[in-house]
Amino acid sequence: MNKKGLLILFLTGLMTMTLAQVPQRGGERPTFTIKGQLVNASDKQPVEFATVSVFATKDSSLVTGGLTDVEGRFEIPTRPGVFYIKIQFMGFLDVTIPDVRLNRNNQVYDAGEVEIKENETLLEEVVVQGERTQMELTLDKKVFNIGKDLSNLGGSATDILDNLPSVQVDVEGNVSLRGSENVRILIDGKPSGLVGLSSNDALRQLNGNLIESVEVITNPSARYDAEGLAGIINLVLKKDKNKGLNGSFQVNTGAPANHGGSVNMNLRRNWINFFTNVGVNYRRYNGSGFSEQEFYNSSPSSPSFTFRDRSHDRGGLSYSARFGSDIYFNDLNTLTLSFLYRYSDEENDTRLIYRDFYEPSGADSVSLRNDQEGEGDENLEYALNYTRNFKRKGQKFTADFQYQNNNEQERNDLVQSQGSNFNNQVPFLYQKAVNDEIEERYMLQADYIHPYAKDGRLELGTRYTDRLVGNDYLVTERNESADYVTDPRFSNEFEYEEDVLAIYGIVSNKFNKLSWQIGARYEQTKLITFQKTDTIRNEQNYGNLFPSAFLTYQLTETRAVQASYSRRISRPRGRRLNPFSSISDNRNFYVGNPNLQPEFTDSYELGYLLNLEKASFYGGVYYRYTEGVEQRLRTTDENGITFTRPYNVSIERSFGAEFNISQDLTDWYRVSGNANFFRSYVPGGSVSFGDEVLTYDEAEAVSLSTRVSNNFKFNNLFDAQLNVNYRAPRNTVQGKRLSVTSVDIGMSRDVLKNKGTLAFNVRDLFNTRKHRSETFNTNSFQYSEFQWRSTTATLSFTYRLNQKKQRNRDRGEGGEGDFEGGDF
C-alpha cells in the first residue's frame, strides 16, 4: 500500500474514533439504517464487495454508501429523508431501489434479499480485466486461486504447495505450515484417494491443472477434523454448475520431461448436472545431493570421514479421472454421486556413492549402490452426498458416505559394489525388495445447520471413520549359490487400524458489529498396530475434547479484527509406528517407533483484516503450545550407520507473526507479499528406546519465510509474473536447516478471442532451490545438501469451451468460512 493510501486510512480511522467520542446533546439521537443482502440471481450465492450508494431523491445527490460484506449483506447508517439506492458490481447490471423513506416512525429500511443479474454482453468485453485476484484473504482462512499464478501452470500439487506463502515442502516431500509438519491435507474438504497412501508421492503425481484453489486454514473450528496441529490445507478441485456444456482443456510440455493434458467438463440439463476432471501426465526429473560426515572417536576399522553423493532419475506416467453428477430432485433436495480413479506407474533409478577415509592408516574405499525401482500406485474412491435445504434461509442438512481403496506396490533391485577406487569395483551384495501396501477407508458423516433469531446459527454433526492399512515388506538377498533367500532383519508384515468417532456442536451469533462462535468437538479414537512378523500387538484407546472459539469485531465495512482459539491433535500412524526399515540406503535407516503417542496443541491467533478496492492486508500473531512433541532423532553406531527414529521428546512453544498484503499500484502492476516470522522453543532432555538412551539439546528456532509476487499487464499483449521466495535458517534439536532462496518467472497471452491462453514459466530460475542442513550428535557431524529437482521450464495451452475466465466474484466450490455457512 502506498503512503497516500496509508495516510487516508489513518486519517479516516482517526476521524471515526474522534467523532465517536463527541457527546450527543439532548439525549440519544435516533439512528436510521438501510440494510439488505445482495445475491446472484442465477445461483443465489452472496455477492461480496459490491458498491451500495444512497442518493437523495430530490436532487440525486450522493448521501452515503458502503460495500457488501462476505455474506453479501449491507447495513448503512444515514439521516431521515426520501432516497433511492443504486447497487453496482463489475460484470453485473445495476440495481436501483426507488422510494426509500426514513422518518421517526420508520427508522429502518430492510430491502431484504436483492438479486443482481450478470451482464453477459459486458462480461464478454471486460472479463480479461476482471479476473479474480491470486490471493483472497478472510479472517478464518486464505484462499489461493491457482489459475492466476503463472509459475504453477503445468506443475504438480507439490509444486503448487511449495509456492504458497507460509507453506514449505522439504526434500522428502513433507508439507509443513508455519514451520510445522503436522498439517492436515484434504481434497474438497475431505480425506481423499487423490492423496493416496503416501501423501508425499501422491501430491507429486497429482496434476495441478485439476486444482481450482487452495484454502489454508490455520485455526479450524470444531466443524473440521481435529487432526493437524498446524491447521488444514484444503485442495479445491475444479467443478462447475453453469447450465449447458462448458469446460476447459489444457496441454503442456516442458523440460526436463513434463508432458500432459487435462480436461474439465460440465454439462447441466435442467434437473441433472454431469461433471468430470481427467488428467494425464508423463514426468521425469533428475535430482542430486551430497553429504560430508565426520566421526568422532571412531575405531581403526571404522571411517573417520565419509563423503556421500546421491543422484536419481525418477518419474513415469500418472493419470487421474473423476466423474460425478448432481441430481436436483427439486429446489430443496440434491443428490451428488462421484467416482475417482488415480493410477501411476514410475521407474526410479537411484545411485549412491560412498567414499570412506580411515585415519590414521590413510586408507580409503569407494562403495557404489544402485537401486532400480518400479512403483505402481492405484487409488479408487466412491462418494455419495445428500443435501436437504429448507424453506427457511440457512437451514440445511447434509449426509455423506465415502469409500476408498488404495494400493501401492514397489519393486526394488539393488546391487552394491566396493573397491579402493571407481576402477576396481567388485559387486558383493545383491538384494531384492518387494513392498505391498493396501488401505481401505470408510467414512460416514452427517451435518445439520439451524438458524435462530436474526443472525444466530446452531450446528450439529457427527462423523465415523474406519481406516485399515496393511504393509507386507519382503527383502531377499543372494547367497553363494546365487539363490535369493529371505532376510529376516528387514522382512516384515505390519497392520494398522484406526477408528475415530466424532461429534461436534457450534453456536454462533452476531450483535451489531460483534460476531462470536463457540464450538466443541469430541473424538473417540482406537488405534491398533499388529506386528505379524514378531506377533506384537499394541492398542491405544483415548477420548479427547477439542474446543474452539472465534470472536470477530467489524470495525468498518472494510476493516475487522478476530481472535480465535482451537485445540488440535496429531495421531501417529503408518510408517512412523512400523519398527522395520527399508533398505534403499544401507547406511541410513529410518525406523518407526511403535510407542509413539499423539501430540496435542492449543493454538491462539489474533488477526486484523483490511479490504479496500485496490488493496488488501492481513496481519496476525499466533501462539501454539504443544505437548508430546514428535522429533526425529539420529544416532550413528561404531560402523558409521545412521538410524533415524521419531520420539515424543517434550513440549514446544511457538510464537509467530504473519503478514499478507496485496496492492494494485497501477493499472498494469500489482504486487503481493507474505512474511511469516516464527520462534519455537523445545527444552533439552533425553529419551530411551529399549536399552538405548538418547540426549538432545534445547532448540530455539527463529526463522522467517517470505514470498513476493510481482504481476504485470503489458496492454493487451501479455501478462507476466516474477516470484521471489526466501526461507531463513532454522535451528533443530540436533542441528540447523540452512536458508533457501529461489526465483520463478512466468508469462501468458490470451488468444482465439480470449478463448485460449498460452503460458510459459520457469521454476527455480537460478537453480538455487536446494535444501541444506547441519546435524550434530554425540559422535558425528554431518553437512548435507540435496535438490529433488533442478530448474524446469513449462509451456502450456488452455482452451475454454463456453466458459469465461473466472471473475473476482467467484468464490470457488466449497470455499465458505466459519461464519458463512460452509460445511465439511
N, C-alpha and C positions, 0 to 999 in steps of 0.2 A: 504494500500500500504506500503511495507517495505521501510526501509531507503535507501537501494540501489536504488530502483526504483525511489524514490523521488529525489535522488541526480542526477541520469541520466537525469530525466526530467528537473531539474533545470539547469544543465549544457547545455543541448540541447537548452533550451529556451534562455539562456544567450548567447550562440554562435550565435543563429539565430539573436537575436537583435543586437549583436555586428557587425556581417557581414553586416547587413542591413545598418549600419551607415558608412561603408567604402566607400569613394568616388571613383567613377569609372573614370579611366583615358581615355583620348581620346574620350570624349563624351559618350553617352548612347550606351551600347553594345547591340547587337541584342539578343532576347530571343528565345529559341527553346522549343517546347512543344509537348508532346504526350498526347492525350486525347481520350475519348470514353465513352460508357455506357455499363455495363455488365448486362445481363438479363438471367433469367432461360429459357432454350429452351422449357420447357414443358408448361409454363403458361405466359411467357413474363414479369414476375414480376422482379423488380430490385433485384440484389444480392449485399448486403451491406457487407463491411469489408472484401472483397476478396483481396488477395495479387497480385499486379501487379509489375512484375520485368522486367527491361530493361537490356539486355545483348549486349555486343559488338559482332558483327558477326565474326570478325577475330579471336578472341581467347576465346569467350564465357565468358569473364569476366563480373561480375556484375557492371553496371554503376550507376544505381539509381533504385528507386522503390517507391511504395506508396500503399495506400488502397483505395478501392472504398468507396464512401460516402453512406448515407442512401438512395439516389436515384440511386445507382449503378454506379455513374459517377466517373471518374478519370481524373485528369489533372496533368501531371508530367513534371516539367521543367528539361531540360537536355542540353547537348552540341551537336554540329553538329557531324554527323557520320552515319554509317550504323549499324543498330541494329536488334534484334528480341525481341519480347515481349512474356513473359510467364505469364499466369493468372492462379492462383491456389486458390482452396477453398475446405475445408473439405467436403467429400461426393460427389465431382464432378470430372469429367475428366478434366485434364489440357487443357488449350487452348494456342496454340502457333501462333503468328502472325509474319511471316518472312518478310525480306526485307523492313525494315522501314528506310527510308532515310531522313535525315535532313541536309539542307545546307542554304546558304543565299537566294536562290530562293524558298526554300520550308521549312519555319521555323516552320510550324505547321503540325503535322500528326494527322488526325482525323480518328480513327478506326471505328467510327460510333457505331451502335448497335452490340455488340458482344454477341453471345449466348454461354452459357455454359451448358453442359448436366450432369445430375445426373449419378453417378457411382453406379448402382444398386448392383453390387457384393460387392463393398466396403462398401456400406451402411449397408448391412446385417451384416458385421463384426464389424463396429465401431459405429453403431447407439446408443448404450447404452452410450458410452463415449461422443457422440456428442449431447446430449440433450441440448436444449436451456436453458439459464440461467433463474433463478427465476424472476429477475427484469431487464428490459431493459429501459435504460434512453435515452430520446431525449430531445431537448430543450423545446418543447411545451407540452410534457406530459411524464408520467411514465407508463410503461406497466408492469403489474404483471402477470406472467404466472402461473395459479393456479395449474396445474398439478405437478409442481415442489415443491410446498410447502406441505410437508407431513402432517403438522398439520391441513390442510384443508380437507383431504380426508374423505368423509362420512358426512361432515358438511353442513350447510345451507349457503345461500348467506350472512346472517348476520354474521355468523362465519367467512366467508372469509373477509368481510369488516373490521370486528373488529381486524383482524390480519394484516392489511395493515399499512405501515408507514403513519403517519400524519392523519389517519382516526380513529375516535372513535365512538363507539356505546354506548349510555347511557342505564339506567335501563329500559326505556320505548321503546327502540329500535330506538331512534332518531339517525340518522347518522350525524356526523359533520366532517368537513375537515379543518385542520389547526385551530381548535378551534371554527369554525362557523358551526351552523346547517343549514345555508342557502346554501345547496348544491343540485344540480340537479342530479337525478339518472335516467339513460337511459338504455335501452336494445338494443344492436346493433345500437346505435346512435339515437334512437327514444324513445319517451314515449311508454310504453308497458303495456298490460294487466297482464304481469307477476309481475308487481309492485303492481297492484290492487288498490282498493280504499284506503286502509291503507297500505302505503308502509312499515311501521314497521312490521306488521303481515305478509304481503306478502313475504318480504325478509326472515323472519324466516322460512317460509314454502317452499321457493324455493330451490330445490335440487341443492346443489353446484356442483354436478357431471356434470351438464349441462353447466357449465360456463368454457369457454376456457381461458379467460384472463380478467383482469380489467384494464381499462385505467383511470388514474387520470389526469385531465386537469385543472390546477389551474388558467390559464388565457386564456380562449377560445377566438377564433377570431369571426368576425361578421357572419361567416357561421353557428355558433351554436345559439340556442335559448339564449336569454339574461337572462333567468331565472336562479337563483342560484348565490348568491353573492360570495360564496367562490369558485365556479367553478363547474365542472361536473365530475361525476363518471359514466363511461360507462361500463356496463357488456356485454362482447362479448360472445355469445353462440357458442357452437361447431358446425361447419359445414365444410364439405369437398367437393372438386370438382374433386378429382382424378378419373381417369377412372376406370370402373369396379365396383365390390361390395367390400366395405370396411367399417369398423366401429369398435366400441368398446362396451363392455358390462361390467357393474360393479355391484357388490352386496356388501352390507355392513351390519354389525351388531355391536351393541355397548351397553354400559351400562352407564347411565340409557337408557331405551329402545330407540334404534335408529336402525331401520331395514328398508332396502330398496334396490332399484336397479335402474339402468338406462341403456338405450340403445341409442347409437348414430350411425346411419347408413347412408350410402351414396351409391347410385347406379348411375353410369354415363354410358350412352349409346349414343355415337355419339352426336345427337343434343339435348338431354334432360338429366337432372340431377335431381334425386329424393333425398331428404334428410329428416331425421326425428330425433327428440330427444324426448324420453319418459322417465319419471322418476316417481317413486312411493316411498313413504316413510311413515313409521309409527314412530312417535316420542312421547315420554312422558318425561317430566323433572320436577324436583322439584326445587323450589326456596323459599327463605325466607328473612326476613329482620325485622328490628325493628327501632323504633324512641323513643326519650325521649324529651318531650316538657315541658318547664316551662313557666307559665303565670304570667305576672306582673300585679299587681293591680286588681286581679280577685275578683269578688263579692263572698260572702259566699256561694251562690248557684252554683258557677262555680268552677271547679277543679283548684288547684294550680299547680299540676303536672299530666301529662298523659304519660303513657308508652304504646306504641303500638307495637304489634307483628303481623307480616303478614307471611303467608305461602301459597303456591299454588302448585297445581299439574295440569299441563297443557299438552295439546298435542292431537294427533289424527292422522288420515290418510290424506295425501295430495298427489296429483299426478298432473302431467302436461304432455301435449303432444303437439308437434309442428311438422307439416307436411308441406312440400313445394316442389316445383320443379322449376328448371331453364330451360327455353326453349330457345335454341340458334337457332334463325331463320337463322342466318349466322354469320360470324365473327364480325359483327358490331352491331347486334341487339339482345338483350336478354330481355326476359320477365320472372319475378320471381313472383310466387304466393305462399302464405303461410297462414296457419291457425294454431292458437294457442288456446289450451283449458287448463284451470287450475281449479282444484277444491280441496277444503279442508273441512274436517269435524272434528271438535275438540270438546272435552269435557273438560271444565276447571273448577276446583274447587278452590275457594279462601276462606281462613279463616282469619278473623281479630279479634284480642283480644285487648280490651282497658282496662287498669287499671287506674282508676282515684283516685287521693288523694286530699282531701279537707283540707284546713287549715283556721282557727285554730282548727276546730272541730275534726280533726284527723280521720274523716270518710273516707271510701274508697268504691269503687264499681268496679265491673268487668262486662264488656259488650262483648258478642260474636256475630259476624256477619258472617254468612255462605252464600256464593254465588255460586250456581251451574249454570254454563253457557254452553249452546250449541251454537256453532258458525259454520256457513256454509258460504263458500266463493266460488263464481263461476265467472270465467273470460273467455270471448271469444274475439278473435282478428282475423281480416281478413286484409291481407296486399297484395298490388299489387305494383310491381316495374317494370318500363320500363327503360332500359339503351340503349342509342344510342351512340356508338363510331364512330368516323370519321377516315378517312384515315390519316389525319394529327395527328401526335402523340400528345397526351394530350388533344385533343378536345373531349368533352363529354357532353351529355345531359341526365338528369335523371328526371323521374316523379314518384311520389309516391302517393298512396292512402292508408289510414288506417282507420279501423273502430273498435271500442272497445265497448263491453257491459259487464259491471261488476255489480255483485250483491253480497251483503253481508248481512247476517241475523244473529242476536244474540237474544238468549232467555235466560233470567235470572230468577231464583227463589231464593229469598233472605229471610232469617229468622234471626231475631235478638232477643237475649235474654239478660237479665240483672239480677244481684244479687250482694250480698256483697262478694261472692267468687265463685269459679268454681262449688261448690257442690249444690248451691241453685239457679241455673239459671232458670228464668221464661221467656218463649217466650212472646214477647209483640208486635212484628212488623213482618207482613208478606207482602212481596211485590213481584210483577212480573214486568218484563220489557221486551219489545219487540222493537228491533231496526232494521228497514229495510232500507237499503241504496242501491241506484242504481246509476249507472253512464253510460252515453253514450258520446262517443267522436269520432269526425270526424276530419281527418287531410288530407289536400291536399298540395302537395309540388312539386316544380319544381326547378331544378338547372342546370346551364349551365357554362361550363368552356371553355374559348377560349384562346389558347396560342398566343403570339405575340413575335416578334423579336426572339432572341435566347433563353432566359430563362424567358421571361415575361409571365404573365398569368392574364387574366381578368375573374372574376367570378361574376355571377349574379344569384339571386334566390329569391323565394317567398314561403311563407307558410301561410296557413289559418287553424286555429284550432278552433273548436266549442266543448265546454265541458259543459255538464249539469249533475248536481248531485242533487239527491233528498234524503232527510232523514226524515223518519217517526218514531218518538220515542214515545212509549206509556208506561206509568207507571200506574199500578193499585195497590191498597192497600186493604187488607182485613179489612172489618168493623166488627162491633159487631155481625152482622147476618151471618158472615162467607162468605159474598159476596165480590168479588173484584170490586172496583169502581175506576174510573179514578182519578188520582192525577194531577190536573191542574198545580201544581207547577213545574213539570218536563216534562209532556207530551208536545210534540212539533212536528210540521211539518215544515220542512225547505227546501228551494230550493236555489241552487247556480248555476249561469250560467256564463261562461267565454268565450268570443270571442276574439281571437288575430289574427290580420292580420299583417304579417311581410314581408318586402322586404329588400334585402341586396345587397351590391356590394363590391368586393375586387379587388384591383390591386396589383400585386407583380412583382418583377423583381430581377435580380442578376447582379452585376457588379464586375467581378473578384471574390474577396473573400467576398464581401458585398452583403447580401440579405436583401430585405426590403418588407414589406407588409403593406398596409393601407386599412382599411375597415370601413364600417358603416352599421348599421342595424337600420331600423325604425320599431317600433311596435306600432300599434294602438290597445288599449285594451278597452273592455267593460265588466264590472262586474255588475251583478245584484244579490242581495240577497232578498229573499222573505220569511218573517216570517209569514206563513199562520195562525198560531195559533192566533197571535195578529194583523194580516193583516198589517205588517210593511214591506215596500219595500224600499230598498236602491240601488242606481245606481251610478256607477263611470265610467267616460269616460276620458281617457287620452292617449296622444300620446307621445312617447319618442324616442330620437335618441341615439343609442349606438355605439360610435366609438371604433375602436381598431387599434393598430399599433404594428408591430414587426420589429425589426432590428437585424440581425444576422451577425456576422463577423467570418469567418473561419480563425482562427489563423494558423493552420496547418491541415493536413489530420485528425488528431485525437483530435484537440482542437478547441473549438468555444465558443463565448460569445453571449448572446442575451439579449436585452432589450425589454420589452413588456408592453402594456397598454390596458386595456379594461374597459368598463363601464357595470354594471350588475344591475339586478332588482330582487326583491323578492316580489311576489304578495301574499297578504293574501288570504286564501281560506279555504273552508270546516269548520272543527272543530274550527279553530281559529276565525271564524266570527259568529258562532252559539252561541247566548247568553244563551242557555239552557245546563244543565249538566247531566251527567249520575249519577246513584245512587249506583254504586258499593261500594263506601265508603261514608257513610253519614256524615262523619266528615271532609272529604277532597274533595272539589269540584273543578273541572276545568271548567271554564266558558269562552266561546268565547266573542269576542268584535267586534260587527258589525261596529264600527267606525275605525277599523284598516286601515291604509294607507300603500301603498307599501314602501319598503326600496330600496334605491339606493346606489350603491357603486362604487367608482373609484379605480381600482386595478393596481398597478405598480409592476413590477418584473424585476430583473436583475440576470442573471444566467450564470454560467460557466460550460461547459461540457468537460470531458476528457474521451476518449475511447481508451484503449490500448488492446493488445492481451489478457492479463490475468487480466485486471483490468478496472474498470470504476469509474468515480467520477462526481458528480454533486453538486455544491454549489450555493446557490442563496439567495438573500434577497428580501423581498416583503413588500409592504405598502398598506393598504386599508383604505379609508376614506368613512364612511357610514353615510348617512342621514336617519332620521326616524327610528332609531334602535328599533327593537322589543325586549322587555324583558318581561318575566313572573314575575309578582309581586304577593306576597302573603299578605293576610290580615287575621286576626283572630278576630272573634267577641267575645262578652262577654260570650258566651256559649262554647267557645273553638272550634268553627267550623272554618276551614281554607278554604279560597277561593283563587284560583289561576287564574289570568286573564292576557292575553297579552296586552301590551300597546306599543305605539310608544313613547319612552322616550326622546331621544336626538340624539346626534351624537356619533360615535365611531371611534377612531383612533387606527389602529392595525399595528404593525410592527413585522416582524419576519425574521428568517434566517433558512434555511433548508439545510441539507447536506445528501447526499446518496453516499455510497461507496461500491464497491464490489471488492474483491481481491482473486484470486486463489493463496493461499500461498504455496501449494504443489499440487502434482497430486491427493492427497486424501483429501485435506481440503480446503474448500472455505468459506470465511466469508463475510457477507454483513451487512451493518448497516445503520440506518437512525436516524437523530436527527432533531427535529423541535422545535425551540425556538421562542416564540412569546410574545409580550406585547400588551395589549389592554387597552384603557382608555375611560371610559364613565363618563362625568361630572354628578354631582348630580343635583337634581331638584325635581319637583313634577308633577303629572298628576291627572286629575279628570275624574270620571266616574259618571255621574248624580250628586248627591249631595256629593259624596264621593271624598275626596282629599287625594292622596297618595304621600308621600315623599320618596325619595330614596337617598342614599349616593352615592358619586362618587366611582367608582370602577376602580382600577388599577390592572389588572390581568397580572401577569408574570408567565409563565408556560413553561413546557418542556415535550415533549413526545419523547421517544426513542424506538428503536427496533433493536436487534442484532440477526442475524440468522447465525448459525454455521452448515455447511453441510459437512458430512464426507462420504468417499467411502472406504469401507473395502475390497480391492481387488475385487473379483467377488462374494463376499458373500452377502453383503447387503449395502444399503445406510442408513444414519442416519441424524437426524436434531435436533437441540436444539435451540429454540427461547426464548428470554427474552424480555418482554415488560415492559415499565415503563412510567407512566404518573404522572407528578408532580402536586402538589396542584395548584388550580386556584381560584382567588377571583371572586365573582359575585357582582351585585349591592345590594344583600341582604344577603351576606354570603360568603361561601367558599366551593369549591369541593375539597376533600382531595385526596391524592395520591393513585395510584393503581399500583401494581406490579404483574406480572403473568409469568409463565413458561410453555411452550408447548414442547413436545418431539414427535418424530416420527421415524419410520424406515420402509424400504421397501426392497423387494428382487424380482428380476426377475426370472420367472420360465417358463417352457414349451418352451425352446429355445427362450427366450425373448419375447414370445407372450403374456405372462401373468405377472402380478405383484401382489404380496401380500404386504399389507401395514398395519401398526398398529400405532396408535397415541393416545396420552393422552393430552387433552386440560386442562389448568389450573391445572398443576400437584400438586401444593401445596394448591389448593382451596383458593386462595387469590384474585381472580378477583371479588372484591366487591366494590360497589360504595358507598362512604361515603360523607356526606355533613353536613354543619352547616348553619342554616338560622336564621337571625335576623330580626325582625320587631319591630314596636313601642311598642307592649305589649307582646311579647313572644320570646323565644329562642328554637330552635329545633336542635337536633343532630339525624341524620338518617344513617342507614346502610342497604344496600339491595344487594342481589345476585339473579340475574334472573335464573341462573342455576349453579349447583355445578360441580365438576370435572367430565369429561366424557372420556370414552375410546372407541375407534372405531377400528374394524378390517374390511378391505375391500379387495376384489379381483377384478382385472381388466383383461379382455381378449381382445386382439386386433385381429381383423379379417382382413387379407390382409392390415395391417396398421402398420407402424413403429412408434416408439417413435418420437416425433417431434424434429427437429434439430434446431440449432441456427439460421439458415437462415430464418425459418418460421416466418412471421410477424403476422399471425392471420388474421381473417376476419374483414374487415372494420377498420383496425387499422392505417390508414395513418394520417400524421400530416399536419400542416398548410402549409408547403412548399413542400408537397409530393403528392398533388392531391387528398387527401381524401375528401369525402363529406358526410354530414349527412342530 
